[in-house]
Amino acid sequence: MGDGNPPITRTWLGLSVALSVAVQCQLVTPLQLYFSYKSAFESYQLWRTATTFLYFGSLSLDFVFHLFFFMRYSRMLEESSFANKRADYFWLLLQSSILLLVISPLFTLPFLSAPLAFVPIYLWSRRHPSTQISLFGLVTITAPYLPLALVAFSWIINGTWTAAAGDLLGCAVGHLGWFIRDVWTREAIGGIGIIVKAPEPLRRLFGDP
């Protein structure tokens, strides 16, 4: 996958942009896209379990902010740590999505796109601890501080701390994914592969070796 054309990131980005444009053109409304257990499972509107991860809001500065940083670091992660491991990367995002759906009622977050987008950002930052990053040409930080810096910036552009709550939740889920893959796997004795490695049918679907 080191071909500069990461399919998972590209597909996620394309669907997200298309959905926001559809809302902007009033083809659908956000009320048809948000996630709630009652709407999704009692009313059988199962598409909400997917659209909640694809809708980043109306076309705005916050929309551009989240999509730009998600696209940048998801692409870099997919092309480095998950090169030729597309199924494993999809498996990471799928596990993170399920966890976010389970805990979302505790945080009253109707849309989970921003939290999920922070998962690859967080994982990339922990796997490149010595990398220097210039944020907007204003400040230079090392990669592990990137997620918190982006949370702070999200707070600034939205004007409320609650707007950054989803980003913080994404950092927490990303930390769990990093801990299981990069810390626990070094210390656990067997049995961990089923968690971090995609199931065989998924590997065949993505054509991974």
Secondary structure by P-SEA (a helix, b strand, c coil): ccccccaaaaaaaaaaaaaaaaaaacccccccccccccccccccccccccccccccccccaaaaaaaaaaaaaaaaaaaccccccaaaaaaaaaaaaaaaaaaccccccccaaaaaaaaaaaaaaaacccbbbbccccccccccaaaaaaaaaaaaaacccccaaaaaaaaaaaaaaaaacccccccccccccccccccaaaaaaaccc
